[in-house]
Amino acid sequence: MIKISEKQRVRSAKFGFGLKGTSVRSAKRRSLLPVVALYLFLSGALNLGAQITSPDMKPVGLREGLRSAITLPKADMGHFDRDSALAVIEQFNRSSEVLRGYAFAQKEIKRADLIKEGSHFTEGAFDVWQYRVTSKGAKSLNFFFSDFFLPEGAFLSIYSTSDPAVLIGPFGADNNNSLRSLSTVPIETDDVVIEVASPRGTQPRMTLEEVNTGLLNLSDGYRSGDYDCSPDVACMPFVSDVSRSLVVIITDGTTIGSGALVNNASEDGTPYILTASHVMNWNFRHMDYDRRASKTVAVFNYRSPICGDGLRPSVRQALSGARMTGVDETTDIALIKMEVAPPVSYQTYYAGWNATGQNAGPFLNVHHPKGQPAKCNQFDGELSYASFPDTSLPFGSGLFYKVWQWTIGTTAPVSSGSPLLDKEKRIIGALTGGSSVCGPVGTDYFSSLAKLWSRIGTSPGARQIAEALTAGKSGIVTLGGRESLGTLGGPRVTRVGHIAFSNDGGKNILSRLRQAPRELFASASEVAERYDLPAGAAIHGAFVVFDVAPSASRGTVAAPLTLTLYNAATGAKISSVPVPTDQITAPAKEESLREIFVPFPSPLALTSATPVLFALNVSGFPSGAVLASQTGAAATAFVRQGTDFQPLTPATAFWVDLMAEDKNLENAPRPFVQIGALGQGYILLSFAPEYADKEGKVRIFSVLGQPVADFTVKGGHLLVPKSAVSGLGVLIFRITLGDRSETLKLLVQK
């Protein structure tokens, strides 16, 4: 843990560094944003990054430019009938239009001892082994290592032979587990170097056992607008906590679904994940649960911080390796336990659950339709029990909750296993499948924890799941959720930033960003965001958001991109962390803003109040990318031109958010109401969490004061049919909710 003492805070600068102009303090209003981070995977909708990584370690093969891999020992993969393999995958995905999983890769067995068969050399204090894997034409590659062990100080990295920005890892000793294995997320290339660097005199072990060749991208078949009826979780602030329990599950390197991190009665942070049994067995095709659980990757926090399209979330938070705790195929429920608990910086939430069968709505579902950033569905009707319509599956009769038509949203492939929540945001079941599409039309079916509980006496799997969630305590049928506590013994890690969010669904955010002229970045050597951090705070990492032009190219940059921390009072350098750039320039359909999560090797702990500049070197920016900014929100942006940092004028904030842990952290107010569109049918008004249980009225008038429509508000949001207001131009919305009243103007187009 890096500690900043009072002595360090006041010592004189030694780096030719100064601050000119009036001291600028961090804005008093700090926007607390929902965490969004997650994984680097495939192209388009969903990109996956890595398990627990060590960002301060750069692969040896990339330290002086990309070394040639021509002479390395090589495994040529992909020697299978790709047309036949693709036909099997596509047939599976067609069947998953009902069961709602998704397959993307073909497995091949390799079994190569990387230490014995890799090219070995020494570099400084390290022994290094390198091994090359190719699968020509693959859209991605992912790997399973057995007999896996890394000594302290050793690292595993996997990077493209043609583009150093395409990298997963480095993985350190934190990834060792009792399974002695590691599964990786996919890397978007067909040719990689696998590199192991270990301190001299130590002995790493690992066998490359499986190579999975990606034949489909996650976004194949996805069209923009397909799931517009499901709002981003940021549009529904009352699910901001429980949505941090949602995970994407990659099973066996070939298929993906969803699940949720769930609390247990000991409330000890055991990383149980509840999902559907068919997510773990590839739609009942592969029943070796223990082996498939051991090769599971769980990806956390793939969520946008803004309501609406335009930002690709971070993809850097994942865990590898699990054990099967229990499975009950009759109810389609499975519970796995990850080998490693999520780090504090992941800001996870352990969802509560309710197995009483006494459920009150509205009912919610948070999920990743076709791998999109986390979305939210809502059902305002009454749940009833029904049988799953496909009678060829081994499900029991009358065991599933039936959602006959969503009030808001739809599910899709990859949604399988995602949680169904009651009014108290407790899990009551998980998605098995269905036929819903935007419209809203179609029916979805969810498993039932209550029905699972009824089978404890007859099903070993049901008993194992119930015993894990109740921690063996009798009489427990419901449990609330809990936060993942921080390292300070109580406060959770929270995302803190200076970008102000408006009430228009994020669109004003996008229009007010990019205000700092691009010429500024051409003349500056570093740009920085200032935070006045209180004593006792701990910083676990940062989110950095870039504005990326359509023509952005990975290309060659003048220097690696680095996040450097300076004491703003003295100019002293505190530390620096490399910043991965592959996410900035990864292909995308529409997103102009790209978010990167930069974890710190150890928390920055402050023993005294310290002003800190979080600076990025402009020479490391990929072509066509600049740091996103906003004018008028805060005067916290600084630029270095020459030897000095100076405040940027007019008052500006750069989009650099912190993952901060502080017992006295202010919870800045969110917008009272956010407004967004749901496809072509509705306008969504979503209210701040503290108003979720309030009732009120929304009255809509023309600009001439003529009444247009009246609505009753309850449950934290209001759906206004566009048919009621379409073509009327500018309208006046007068909102009364609890003790709060507000008037808004809104332009409603046809």
Disulfide bonds with the S-S distance in Angstrom:
Cys229-Cys438 1.98
Cys235-Cys307 2.00
